[in-house]
Amino acid sequence: MAETSSKRVEKYGQWAVVTGASSGIGREFARRLASEGFHLVVAARRIERLDDLAEELTTAHGVQVRTVEADLTGNAGIEAVVKATADVDLGIVVCSAGTASPGAFLKASIEQQLQTVDLNVIAPMQLAHALGGQMIGQGHGGFIFVGSTSGFNGVPYMSNYAATKAFVGSFAEGLRGEWTKHGVDVLVVHPGPTRTEMVEMEGVDFDKVPAVWMAPDVVARKAVKALGRRSVLVPGAPNKVMRFMTTRLLPRRASVAMWGTLMGRATNDDLL
Ligand SMILES: NC(=O)c1ccc[n+]([C@@H]2O[C@H](COP(=O)([O-])OP(=O)(O)OC[C@H]3O[C@@H](n4cnc5c(N)ncnc54)[C@H](OP(=O)(O)O)[C@@H]3O)[C@@H](O)[C@H]2O)c1
């Protein structure tokens, strides 16, 4: 049993929603929030993984966990998540579910590219619209959006993904300007390279990109801590340096060219 509710539970409310909780950064958000005493609604497509996580967190922290099998690229998945929160004191929503199809833009089908937009852009927007009003009505709550350092400028061979993350960054900053005065905190966390299943894709060798890797639990811990203290978080000193270099030091087109060289190498698509 979580012996005492954390200050964050008192501030935000008793329940947290985490999308993409079946692996990587989302799963670590769920673990972090459960360790602080939040009850959870966790969503993803792989329900057996969510069930395992629910058992782990219930045993370790005594919290309630509702698992929602949901494909968030469609309305039915979004509605299932919203329905699971209908009767709870909603505290925090974390939109971590995301996908990418690295490589030359034309190599992936348009259906695949649109699914990336549906999951990375439309789903967080739908959840913000469906759940934000409830938080504003109650006068407390927090939203965490997961962007990416690749959203700071165009990234050749990851063009669509980087653009979806640019949307997330801008959207979250805008919402913060609207919602803070109603007691709802909004944070966008922009992780850099993080060791999760997302970077283990077939045909892509991210080790060809010089990077300082972070662990997903560190990203989640830093983001939860930053909620309510700031609106934008780039976790880890190397990522902060990279952000400074690509957004302040280098001319934008030089940043884009640099990323093009690196991602072209990682995907082998610069040879096409
Ligand atoms: N890893 C990195 O280097 C990195 C860097 C910057 C930003 N990010 C961002 O961090 C977030 C989490 O990614 P991650 O690195 O933790 O990757 P991950 O381990 O692959 O996790 C992705 C999560 O999204 C869920 N998901 C994928 N498609 C879905 C769908 N159609 N409907 C519902 N859920 C879906 C997956 O669950 P199911 O497959 O079970 O549905 C999984 O739980 C993403 O938004 C990603 O863009 C990652």
The ligand as an SDF file (V2000), in Angstrom:
LIG
                    3D

 48 52  0  0  0  0  0  0  0  0999 V2000
   12.8510    6.6510  -27.3100 N   0  0  0  0  0  0  0  0  0  0  0  0
   13.2850    7.8390  -27.7170 C   0  0  0  0  0  0  0  0  0  0  0  0
   14.4790    8.0050  -28.0690 O   0  0  0  0  0  0  0  0  0  0  0  0
   12.3410    9.0220  -27.7290 C   0  0  0  0  0  0  0  0  0  0  0  0
   12.9030   10.3050  -27.9170 C   0  0  0  0  0  0  0  0  0  0  0  0
   12.0660   11.3930  -27.9230 C   0  0  0  0  0  0  0  0  0  0  0  0
   10.7080   11.2350  -27.7600 C   0  0  0  0  0  0  0  0  0  0  0  0
   10.1880    9.9820  -27.5860 N   0  0  0  0  0  0  0  0  0  0  0  0
    8.7300    9.8850  -27.4210 C   0  0  0  0  0  0  0  0  0  0  0  0
    8.4460    9.2060  -26.2160 O   0  0  0  0  0  0  0  0  0  0  0  0
    7.1510    8.6260  -26.2990 C   0  0  0  0  0  0  0  0  0  0  0  0
    7.2320    7.1850  -25.8180 C   0  0  0  0  0  0  0  0  0  0  0  0
    8.0540    6.4570  -26.7180 O   0  0  0  0  0  0  0  0  0  0  0  0
    9.0310    5.3290  -26.2080 P   0  0  0  0  0  0  0  0  0  0  0  0
   10.4060    5.7200  -26.5590 O   0  0  0  0  0  0  0  0  0  0  0  0
    8.7150    4.9880  -24.8030 O   0  0  0  0  0  0  0  0  0  0  0  0
    8.6370    4.1610  -27.2220 O   0  0  0  0  0  0  0  0  0  0  0  0
    8.0250    2.7340  -26.9990 P   0  0  0  0  0  0  0  0  0  0  0  0
    8.7450    1.9940  -25.9380 O   0  0  0  0  0  0  0  0  0  0  0  0
    7.9580    2.1370  -28.3640 O   0  0  0  0  0  0  0  0  0  0  0  0
    6.5480    3.0450  -26.4740 O   0  0  0  0  0  0  0  0  0  0  0  0
    5.5440    3.4980  -27.3300 C   0  0  0  0  0  0  0  0  0  0  0  0
    4.2120    3.3020  -26.6330 C   0  0  0  0  0  0  0  0  0  0  0  0
    3.1740    3.7970  -27.5050 O   0  0  0  0  0  0  0  0  0  0  0  0
    2.1640    2.7930  -27.5940 C   0  0  0  0  0  0  0  0  0  0  0  0
    1.5030    2.8250  -28.8830 N   0  0  0  0  0  0  0  0  0  0  0  0
    2.0610    2.6730  -30.1180 C   0  0  0  0  0  0  0  0  0  0  0  0
    1.1150    2.6990  -31.0650 N   0  0  0  0  0  0  0  0  0  0  0  0
   -0.0870    2.8450  -30.4070 C   0  0  0  0  0  0  0  0  0  0  0  0
   -1.4330    2.9290  -30.8220 C   0  0  0  0  0  0  0  0  0  0  0  0
   -1.7740    2.8750  -32.1290 N   0  0  0  0  0  0  0  0  0  0  0  0
   -2.3990    3.0740  -29.8840 N   0  0  0  0  0  0  0  0  0  0  0  0
   -2.0680    3.1370  -28.5710 C   0  0  0  0  0  0  0  0  0  0  0  0
   -0.8150    3.0770  -28.1180 N   0  0  0  0  0  0  0  0  0  0  0  0
    0.1720    2.9290  -29.0220 C   0  0  0  0  0  0  0  0  0  0  0  0
    2.9030    1.4710  -27.4160 C   0  0  0  0  0  0  0  0  0  0  0  0
    2.0020    0.4860  -26.9330 O   0  0  0  0  0  0  0  0  0  0  0  0
    1.3450   -0.6850  -27.8000 P   0  0  0  0  0  0  0  0  0  0  0  0
    2.3240   -1.0720  -28.8660 O   0  0  0  0  0  0  0  0  0  0  0  0
    1.1050   -1.7560  -26.7740 O   0  0  0  0  0  0  0  0  0  0  0  0
    0.0790   -0.1020  -28.3220 O   0  0  0  0  0  0  0  0  0  0  0  0
    3.9190    1.8350  -26.3450 C   0  0  0  0  0  0  0  0  0  0  0  0
    3.3360    1.7180  -25.0740 O   0  0  0  0  0  0  0  0  0  0  0  0
    6.7190    8.7630  -27.7550 C   0  0  0  0  0  0  0  0  0  0  0  0
    5.7940    9.8160  -27.8800 O   0  0  0  0  0  0  0  0  0  0  0  0
    8.0090    9.0800  -28.4820 C   0  0  0  0  0  0  0  0  0  0  0  0
    7.7880    9.8240  -29.6510 O   0  0  0  0  0  0  0  0  0  0  0  0
   10.9670    8.8840  -27.5640 C   0  0  0  0  0  0  0  0  0  0  0  0
  1  2  1  0
  2  3  2  0
  2  4  1  0
  4  5  1  0
  4 48  2  0
  5  6  2  0
  6  7  1  0
  7  8  2  0
  8  9  1  0
  8 48  1  0
  9 10  1  0
  9 46  1  0
 10 11  1  0
 11 12  1  0
 11 44  1  0
 12 13  1  0
 13 14  1  0
 14 15  2  0
 14 16  1  0
 14 17  1  0
 17 18  1  0
 18 19  2  0
 18 20  1  0
 18 21  1  0
 21 22  1  0
 22 23  1  0
 23 24  1  0
 23 42  1  0
 24 25  1  0
 25 26  1  0
 25 36  1  0
 26 27  1  0
 26 35  1  0
 27 28  2  0
 28 29  1  0
 29 30  1  0
 29 35  2  0
 30 31  1  0
 30 32  2  0
 32 33  1  0
 33 34  2  0
 34 35  1  0
 36 37  1  0
 36 42  1  0
 37 38  1  0
 38 39  2  0
 38 40  1  0
 38 41  1  0
 42 43  1  0
 44 45  1  0
 44 46  1  0
 46 47  1  0
M  CHG  2   8   1  16  -1
M  END
$$$$
